[in-house]
Amino acid sequence: MGGRDVTIGTGPVKLALVAGRGFGTIDGVALREGHPESGKMVILVPENPAEQPLFRRDQSDSDGTFRLPAIVPGKYTVIAVSRWDFLWHDPGTLSPYLSRGQKVEVQPARKYQVKVEIQ
């Protein structure tokens, strides 16, 4: 991912690089029973939650909208939660929320619009 450091030790190294054609963006609205809500945590969870750098997070604005920029192409789930007191990047903690999230397959340089129900 752009802007990340790579530290190489003294032993032999194999390095694989993946180049892409651009990042995606997700714009959306966090809803509870069809009504937008502010102040909710919105999390973009990668298909493999162990890939920590791929997570994105935002807080819904006063009109319930949010933006998740600079997304590496791949498969994700967008969730919105009322709680701010949990380990949002921990796969075990996130597991119960993922089934009710909004699935998105992000393509290079594309923009997406989603509506996600607050859990």
Helices and strands as residue ranges (DSSP letters): E 24-32, E 35-36, E 41-46, G 52-54, E 56-59, E 65-71, E 74-81, H 91-98, E 102-106, E 111-117
